[in-house]
């Protein structure tokens, strides 16, 4: 059981900072996706995907 708790999918063990970034990205998508302006709508999605990906794999 400890093996499953220490590493998630793809061998990633998320830290608190990574989880905060992912939660903030989810909030960004949730608040911008219903916007009538396409720049705000898709800009929010792109920013959320890039920051989440970097938070998980860049190990800053």
Secondary structure, DSSP 4 states (H G I P E B T S, - for coil): -HHHHH--GGG----HHHHHHHHHHHHHHHHHTT-SSHHHHHHHHHHHHHHHHHHHHS--
